[in-house]
């Protein structure tokens, strides 16, 4: 299963929060979260690691602002 499917299943199973890390060469966790938030009802999402070398801080802030508007209060 992919990350989005796992987050959707967790939401359906009553899990309250899903966390992902974003490895330097891995999938973009913030983009995955955007897709997952549109397919879930209540699960909250979070990331503890976003590579600073490959991503400008303003880009991360702007992505977070968008995520917070999808379903408010779940980022």
ABEGO torsion letter per residue (X at the ends): XBAAAAAAAAAAAGBABBBBBBBAABBBAAAAAAAAAAABAABBBBBABBBAAABBAAAAAAAAAAAAAABBGAX
